Amino acid sequence: MDEPLWSWQGRKWCHLMADTQEELHRFAFGLGLQLSSYQGPPKTSAPHYDITGFERNRAVRMGALEVSRREIVALFRSQRVPRSQLADRSSSVVPSLPQRRTFSR
C-alpha cells in the first residue's frame, strides 16, 4: 500500500494491491472491505482497492506491506491491462468471496 495521499470526501485514501487478484480479494475480504470498493478492469487498468488511512492502519496490522509511491506505480504498471483489452474483459467474472457467517442465538 502506498501512503494515504489522495483526498476525497474529507478523507485521505491510498491503494491496496497484491501480487494476484485472488490474494487481493482474499485480503480485502479479511479486512472487511466491500466488493464495491474494488477497482479493476474494465473500470481501471490495474486491480486494486481504494482504502482510507484508517483501513490502511488495520491492513498494516494484518500484514500488508507499506510501499513507496514509486513502488506502487511499478506494481500498477506490472499488472496493468492494455486499453485494447479492457473492453474484452468487461464481461470478466466478478470475484466470488466467501459468504459472511451469521450466528443467531
C-alpha positions as a Markdown table, in Angstrom:
| # | Residue | x | y | z |
|---|---|---|---|---|
| 1 | Met | 0.0 | 0.0 | 0.0 |
| 2 | Asp | 1.1 | 3.5 | -0.7 |
| 3 | Glu | 0.7 | 6.4 | 1.7 |
| 4 | Pro | -2.9 | 7.9 | 2.0 |
| 5 | Leu | -2.3 | 11.0 | -0.1 |
| 6 | Trp | -5.5 | 11.3 | -2.2 |
| 7 | Ser | -8.2 | 13.5 | -0.7 |
| 8 | Trp | -11.8 | 12.6 | -1.4 |
| 9 | Gln | -15.0 | 13.2 | 0.7 |
| 10 | Gly | -12.9 | 14.6 | 3.6 |
| 11 | Arg | -10.7 | 11.6 | 3.9 |
| 12 | Lys | -7.2 | 10.6 | 2.7 |
| 13 | Trp | -7.1 | 7.5 | 0.5 |
| 14 | Cys | -4.5 | 5.0 | -0.8 |
| 15 | His | -4.3 | 1.9 | -2.9 |
| 16 | Leu | -4.3 | -1.7 | -1.7 |
| 17 | Met | -2.7 | -4.0 | -4.2 |
| 18 | Ala | -1.4 | -7.6 | -4.3 |
| 19 | Asp | 0.5 | -9.9 | -6.5 |
| 20 | Thr | -2.6 | -11.7 | -7.7 |
| 21 | Gln | -6.3 | -10.8 | -7.8 |
| 22 | Glu | -7.1 | -13.8 | -5.7 |
| 23 | Glu | -4.7 | -12.6 | -3.0 |
| 24 | Leu | -6.1 | -9.1 | -3.3 |
| 25 | His | -9.7 | -10.1 | -2.8 |
| 26 | Arg | -8.9 | -12.6 | 0.0 |
| 27 | Phe | -7.0 | -9.9 | 1.9 |
| 28 | Ala | -9.7 | -7.2 | 1.3 |
| 29 | Phe | -12.4 | -9.6 | 2.5 |
| 30 | Gly | -10.4 | -10.3 | 5.6 |
| 31 | Leu | -10.1 | -6.6 | 6.1 |
| 32 | Gly | -13.9 | -6.3 | 5.9 |
| 33 | Leu | -13.9 | -4.3 | 2.6 |
| 34 | Gln | -17.0 | -4.4 | 0.4 |
| 35 | Leu | -16.6 | -5.6 | -3.2 |
| 36 | Ser | -17.9 | -2.2 | -4.2 |
| 37 | Ser | -14.5 | -0.7 | -3.2 |
| 38 | Tyr | -12.8 | -2.9 | -5.8 |
| 39 | Gln | -11.3 | -1.1 | -8.8 |
| 40 | Gly | -10.4 | -3.3 | -11.7 |
| 41 | Pro | -10.8 | -3.9 | -15.4 |
| 42 | Pro | -12.7 | -2.5 | -17.3 |
| 43 | Lys | -13.2 | 0.4 | -14.9 |
| 44 | Thr | -9.4 | 0.9 | -14.3 |
| 45 | Ser | -6.5 | -0.8 | -15.9 |
| 46 | Ala | -5.0 | -2.4 | -12.7 |
| 47 | Pro | -6.8 | -4.3 | -10.0 |
| 48 | His | -6.8 | -2.6 | -6.6 |
| 49 | Tyr | -8.9 | -1.4 | -3.7 |
| 50 | Asp | -9.1 | 2.3 | -2.7 |
| 51 | Ile | -8.9 | 2.4 | 1.1 |
| 52 | Thr | -8.9 | 5.1 | 3.7 |
| 53 | Gly | -6.0 | 5.8 | 6.0 |
| 54 | Phe | -8.0 | 4.1 | 8.8 |
| 55 | Glu | -8.4 | 1.0 | 6.8 |
| 56 | Arg | -4.7 | 1.2 | 5.8 |
| 57 | Asn | -3.7 | 1.1 | 9.5 |
| 58 | Arg | -5.8 | -2.1 | 10.0 |
| 59 | Ala | -4.3 | -3.6 | 6.9 |
| 60 | Val | -0.7 | -3.0 | 8.1 |
| 61 | Arg | -1.6 | -4.7 | 11.4 |
| 62 | Met | -2.9 | -7.6 | 9.3 |
| 63 | Gly | 0.4 | -7.9 | 7.5 |
| 64 | Ala | 0.1 | -5.6 | 4.4 |
| 65 | Leu | 3.3 | -4.1 | 3.2 |
| 66 | Glu | 3.8 | -0.4 | 3.1 |
| 67 | Val | 5.5 | 0.7 | -0.1 |
| 68 | Ser | 6.6 | 3.9 | -1.6 |
| 69 | Arg | 4.7 | 5.8 | -4.3 |
| 70 | Arg | 7.4 | 4.6 | -6.8 |
| 71 | Glu | 6.9 | 1.0 | -5.8 |
| 72 | Ile | 3.1 | 1.2 | -6.1 |
| 73 | Val | 3.4 | 2.8 | -9.5 |
| 74 | Ala | 5.7 | 0.0 | -10.6 |
| 75 | Leu | 3.2 | -2.6 | -9.3 |
| 76 | Phe | 0.4 | -0.8 | -11.0 |
| 77 | Arg | 2.3 | -0.9 | -14.3 |
| 78 | Ser | 3.2 | -4.5 | -14.0 |
| 79 | Gln | -0.5 | -5.5 | -13.5 |
| 80 | Arg | -2.0 | -3.0 | -16.0 |
| 81 | Val | -4.2 | -4.4 | -18.7 |
| 82 | Pro | -3.7 | -2.8 | -22.0 |
| 83 | Arg | -6.5 | -0.4 | -23.1 |
| 84 | Ser | -7.2 | -2.5 | -26.1 |
| 85 | Gln | -8.0 | -5.5 | -23.9 |
| 86 | Leu | -10.2 | -3.6 | -21.4 |
| 87 | Ala | -13.3 | -3.9 | -23.4 |
| 88 | Asp | -12.7 | -7.6 | -23.8 |
| 89 | Arg | -12.5 | -8.0 | -20.0 |
| 90 | Ser | -15.7 | -6.1 | -19.3 |
| 91 | Ser | -17.6 | -9.4 | -19.0 |
| 92 | Ser | -15.0 | -10.9 | -16.8 |
| 93 | Val | -16.2 | -12.9 | -13.8 |
| 94 | Val | -16.8 | -10.9 | -10.6 |
| 95 | Pro | -14.7 | -12.4 | -7.9 |
| 96 | Ser | -16.5 | -14.8 | -5.6 |
| 97 | Leu | -15.9 | -14.1 | -2.0 |
| 98 | Pro | -16.9 | -16.4 | 0.9 |
| 99 | Gln | -20.2 | -15.6 | 2.4 |
| 100 | Arg | -20.1 | -14.0 | 5.9 |
| 101 | Arg | -21.4 | -16.3 | 8.5 |
| 102 | Thr | -24.1 | -15.0 | 10.8 |
| 103 | Phe | -25.0 | -16.7 | 14.0 |
| 104 | Ser | -28.3 | -16.5 | 15.8 |
| 105 | Arg | -28.8 | -17.1 | 19.5 |
